[in-house]
Amino acid sequence: MLKNSLYVCLFEFHDCGKFCPSCGISPQVTCGRDFPPNDACVGDGMVIPDFFGSFALIPIIEPMYREYPPHPVLSPYIDKYWEVKGSPEMGEKMKILPDGCTDFIFNLDDARNLEDKNRFGIDPLHGYFVGAMKSYSELSVCAGSLHMIGVRFTPCGLTIFTKKPLGELSGQRLHSRDVGFLFHEEFASLLREKSTLEERLQVIETFLISRLKYAEEVDKQIVWATGVIRQAGGLLPVRELMSRVCICQRHFERRFKHATGYTPKEYSRVVKFRRAMDVLRQVSGNNLFSVAVDCGYYDSSHLVKEFKKLSGSSPMVFTSLPADTPITYLGE
């Protein structure tokens, strides 16, 4: 370990040889927390510990989907890793829901396994970038099996790895060769060569931690602003948010879209939808009006209309889903 190496933090640089994993997760969290002795170090002489044995398996809607937390070094930038592995029926529909994040996905299968309505498919042993989603995306299963691994970045997390304006990639699904940053074209094949999920995740983590040595500057005000929006459940007016950060509206919106792929209003809309979705899973269907009002919608009809736009489904669908697990997609 090199004691004088600089370690990237969302709010400040530390030269103490320790990296603060807390910054950017919440504006209430302060910097300066120490790392346990087994945490990774970034820089020359990088050490990657064997921490994958403690990963918790989190079942979502379908048993073939699992999520895994990142190492604390990467937690300000990586929301989670996920794996889809199973044998769904041919033609089965999957609705991918917006969550305010961006993803890289890698198809480890030998066949094209998913297609959208425009016949854009996820080809075998290829990687793809999914930009900030403002509505749901529907995919159809076109193979006998699925095996994909994804890296989901926090709202501003990807900006530490690239200067590319994420606003230019909003709502797009692009081949990694066309994106031109971070993961190279052969990365899916590299993951396929490994025999276990733990080995594949370790390849991803080692690669990302090594890239922290070349980290770009993070827009700390936008990181803070996204945290405030999440804490307010998407209900904070944009004008009030701008008054807190003391930036003119045009400049603020341009920086926000550059870092997240969303305008502040679009991001607030997605956060508001996700909060309402979580609330719905904790109530019965006859409480739709109270959920709508509590989550900032004018009435239940407005809630229904918004859910149709963002999820393609009625709010009632969510009242029957597990309340203690996150939702990434809806199967039909």
C-alpha positions in Angstrom: 0.0 0.0 0.0 1.3 3.4 -0.9 0.5 5.8 1.9 0.8 8.9 -0.3 -1.4 7.9 -3.1 -4.6 10.0 -3.7 -7.9 8.2 -3.3 -11.0 9.5 -5.0 -14.0 10.7 -2.9 -17.1 12.3 -4.1 -16.7 15.3 -1.9 -12.9 15.6 -1.3 -9.6 13.9 -1.9 -7.9 12.0 0.9 -4.1 11.4 1.0 -4.2 9.2 4.0 -4.3 6.0 2.1 -8.0 5.4 2.8 -11.0 5.8 0.6 -14.3 7.0 2.0 -17.1 4.9 0.7 -19.9 6.9 2.2 -19.9 10.1 0.3 -22.6 10.6 -2.4 -24.9 8.0 -0.9 -26.7 10.6 1.2 -26.1 14.3 1.8 -26.4 13.5 5.5 -23.4 11.2 5.4 -20.0 12.8 6.2 -16.5 11.9 5.0 -13.6 10.5 6.9 -14.8 7.1 8.0 -12.0 4.5 8.3 -11.9 1.4 6.3 -11.5 -2.1 7.9 -8.0 -3.5 7.3 -9.3 -5.9 4.6 -10.6 -3.2 2.3 -9.1 -2.6 -1.1 -6.5 0.0 -1.9 -6.3 1.9 -5.2 -3.1 2.8 -6.9 0.2 1.2 -7.5 0.5 -2.0 -5.5 -3.3 -2.4 -5.6 -4.7 -5.1 -3.4 -8.1 -6.8 -4.1 -9.3 -8.9 -1.1 -11.4 -12.0 -1.3 -14.6 -10.4 -0.2 -17.1 -12.2 -2.4 -17.9 -14.9 0.1 -20.1 -12.5 2.0 -22.3 -11.5 -0.9 -26.0 -11.8 0.0 -28.3 -13.3 -2.6 -31.5 -11.2 -2.9 -34.4 -12.8 -4.8 -36.5 -10.4 -6.8 -39.7 -11.2 -8.7 -38.5 -14.3 -10.6 -36.0 -16.8 -9.1 -33.7 -16.3 -12.1 -32.9 -12.7 -11.1 -30.4 -11.9 -8.3 -28.7 -8.8 -7.1 -25.4 -8.3 -5.4 -23.9 -5.3 -3.5 -20.6 -3.7 -4.6 -17.5 -3.5 -2.5 -17.5 -0.3 -0.3 -14.8 1.2 -2.4 -17.2 1.3 -5.3 -20.5 1.9 -3.5 -20.6 5.6 -4.3 -20.6 4.8 -8.0 -22.1 1.3 -8.3 -25.6 0.7 -7.1 -25.4 -3.1 -7.5 -24.5 -6.0 -9.8 -27.2 -8.3 -11.0 -27.5 -11.6 -12.8 -30.3 -13.1 -14.8 -30.0 -16.8 -15.4 -32.7 -19.2 -16.2 -35.0 -20.8 -18.9 -38.0 -18.6 -19.5 -40.6 -19.4 -22.2 -40.0 -18.3 -25.7 -41.9 -15.1 -26.4 -42.3 -14.2 -22.8 -42.4 -10.4 -22.2 -40.2 -8.5 -19.7 -40.9 -4.9 -18.8 -37.7 -3.1 -17.6 -38.6 -0.3 -15.3 -36.9 3.1 -15.0 -34.9 3.5 -11.8 -32.8 6.6 -12.2 -29.6 4.6 -13.0 -27.6 3.5 -16.0 -26.4 0.0 -16.8 -23.8 -2.0 -18.6 -25.1 -5.5 -19.4 -23.2 -8.5 -20.7 -24.8 -11.5 -22.5 -23.0 -14.7 -21.6 -25.2 -16.9 -23.7 -24.4 -18.4 -27.1 -27.5 -17.0 -28.7 -29.4 -13.7 -29.1 -31.8 -14.0 -26.2 -33.8 -10.7 -26.0 -35.3 -8.4 -28.5 -37.3 -5.2 -28.3 -40.2 -4.2 -30.6 -37.8 -2.7 -33.1 -36.0 -6.0 -33.4 -32.9 -4.6 -31.5 -31.5 -7.7 -29.9 -29.0 -8.7 -27.2 -26.4 -10.7 -29.2 -24.3 -13.5 -27.8 -21.1 -12.6 -25.9 -21.6 -8.9 -26.4 -21.9 -6.0 -24.0 -24.4 -3.1 -24.1 -24.9 0.2 -22.4 -28.4 1.2 -21.3 -28.8 5.0 -20.8 -31.1 6.8 -18.4 -34.6 5.4 -18.9 -37.6 7.8 -18.7 -40.2 5.1 -19.3 -40.4 1.3 -19.3 -38.8 -0.8 -22.0 -40.4 -4.1 -23.1 -38.3 -7.0 -24.3 -39.3 -10.4 -25.6 -37.4 -13.7 -24.9 -36.2 -15.2 -28.2 -34.0 -18.0 -26.9 -34.4 -21.1 -24.7 -32.2 -19.6 -21.9 -31.0 -16.3 -20.5 -27.7 -15.6 -18.8 -26.7 -12.0 -18.4 -24.7 -10.0 -15.9 -25.2 -6.3 -15.3 -23.4 -3.4 -13.6 -25.9 -0.7 -12.4 -24.3 2.7 -11.7 -25.7 5.2 -9.2 -27.2 8.3 -10.8 -23.9 10.2 -11.0 -21.6 7.2 -10.6 -20.7 6.7 -14.2 -19.3 10.2 -14.6 -16.2 9.2 -12.6 -15.3 6.8 -15.4 -16.0 9.0 -18.4 -16.4 12.6 -19.5 -19.2 11.6 -22.0 -22.4 13.7 -21.5 -24.9 11.1 -20.3 -27.7 13.3 -21.6 -26.7 12.3 -25.1 -27.3 8.7 -24.2 -30.6 9.0 -22.5 -33.2 6.3 -23.4 -30.7 4.5 -25.6 -29.5 0.9 -25.7 -26.1 0.8 -27.4 -23.4 -1.8 -28.2 -20.3 -1.3 -26.1 -18.2 -0.7 -29.2 -20.5 2.3 -30.1 -20.3 3.7 -26.6 -16.6 3.9 -26.6 -15.8 4.1 -22.9 -15.2 1.9 -19.9 -15.8 -1.7 -20.8 -14.1 -3.0 -24.0 -15.8 -5.1 -26.7 -14.4 -8.4 -25.5 -15.4 -8.0 -21.8 -18.4 -10.4 -22.1 -16.2 -13.1 -23.5 -13.7 -12.5 -20.7 -16.6 -13.0 -18.1 -17.8 -16.1 -20.0 -14.4 -17.8 -19.5 -14.8 -17.8 -15.7 -16.5 -20.8 -14.2 -18.4 -19.2 -11.3 -20.4 -16.0 -10.6 -17.9 -15.0 -7.8 -15.0 -15.1 -10.3 -17.0 -13.0 -12.8 -17.9 -10.4 -10.2 -14.2 -10.3 -9.1 -13.2 -9.6 -12.7 -15.7 -6.7 -12.9 -14.7 -5.3 -9.5 -10.9 -5.5 -10.2 -11.4 -3.7 -13.5 -13.5 -0.9 -12.0 -11.3 -0.4 -9.0 -8.3 -0.2 -11.3 -10.0 2.5 -13.3 -10.4 4.7 -10.2 -6.7 5.6 -10.7 -7.9 7.6 -13.7 -11.0 9.0 -12.1 -12.7 12.1 -13.6 -13.9 14.9 -11.4 -17.3 14.4 -10.0 -19.9 17.2 -9.9 -20.4 17.4 -6.2 -23.3 19.7 -6.3 -25.2 17.4 -8.6 -24.4 14.4 -6.5 -25.8 16.4 -3.5 -28.9 17.4 -5.5 -29.8 13.8 -6.5 -29.6 12.9 -2.9 -31.9 15.7 -1.9 -34.4 14.6 -4.6 -34.4 11.0 -3.4 -34.8 12.0 0.2 -37.8 14.2 -0.8 -39.4 11.3 -2.7 -39.3 13.3 -5.9 -41.6 16.0 -4.5 -39.2 18.9 -4.1 -39.9 21.6 -6.6 -37.0 22.3 -9.0 -37.0 26.0 -8.1 -36.6 25.2 -4.4 -33.8 22.8 -5.3 -32.0 25.4 -7.3 -32.4 27.9 -4.5 -30.6 25.5 -2.2 -27.6 25.0 -4.6 -27.5 28.7 -5.6 -27.2 28.0 -9.4 -29.1 29.6 -12.2 -31.7 27.2 -13.7 -30.3 26.8 -17.2 -26.8 26.1 -15.9 -28.0 23.7 -13.2 -30.2 21.7 -15.6 -27.4 21.4 -18.1 -25.0 20.1 -15.5 -27.7 17.8 -14.0 -28.4 16.2 -17.4 -24.7 15.9 -18.2 -24.1 13.9 -15.0 -27.3 11.8 -14.8 -28.9 11.7 -18.2 -32.1 13.3 -16.8 -33.3 16.8 -16.3 -34.1 17.5 -12.6 -37.8 17.3 -13.4 -37.4 13.9 -15.2 -35.3 12.5 -12.4 -37.8 13.7 -9.8 -40.6 12.0 -11.8 -38.8 8.6 -11.8 -38.0 8.9 -8.0 -41.6 9.8 -7.3 -42.8 6.8 -9.3 -40.4 4.4 -7.5 -41.5 5.7 -4.1 -45.2 5.2 -5.1 -44.4 1.7 -6.3 -42.8 0.8 -2.9 -45.8 2.3 -1.0 -48.3 0.4 -3.1 -46.7 -2.9 -2.2 -47.4 -2.2 1.5 -51.2 -1.4 1.2 -54.3 -3.0 -0.2 -55.8 -2.1 -3.5 -58.7 0.0 -2.0 -56.2 2.6 -0.7 -55.3 3.9 -4.1 -56.5 7.4 -3.5 -54.5 7.8 -0.3 -51.4 6.4 -1.9 -51.8 8.9 -4.7 -52.1 11.9 -2.4 -49.3 10.7 -0.1 -46.9 10.3 -3.0 -47.7 13.7 -4.5 -50.2 12.8 -7.2 -53.3 14.9 -7.7 -55.7 11.9 -7.4 -55.9 8.2 -8.2 -56.6 8.7 -11.9 -53.4 10.7 -12.2 -51.5 7.9 -10.4 -53.0 5.3 -12.8 -52.0 7.4 -15.8 -48.5 7.9 -14.6 -48.0 4.2 -13.9 -49.2 3.3 -17.3 -46.6 5.6 -18.8 -43.7 4.6 -16.7 -44.4 0.9 -16.1 -47.0 -0.1 -18.8 -49.1 -1.6 -15.9 -51.8 -0.5 -13.5 -50.8 0.5 -10.0 -52.9 -2.5 -8.8 -50.3 -4.9 -10.1 -47.8 -3.6 -7.5 -50.1 -4.2 -4.6 -49.6 -8.0 -5.0 -45.8 -7.9 -5.2 -43.4 -8.6 -2.3 -42.9 -5.5 -0.1 -39.4 -6.3 1.1 -37.5 -6.7 -2.2 -36.6 -4.2 -5.0 -38.2 -4.5 -8.4 -36.2 -4.3 -11.6 -38.6 -5.8 -14.1 -42.1 -7.1 -14.5 -42.8 -10.4 -16.2 -46.0 -11.2 -18.0 
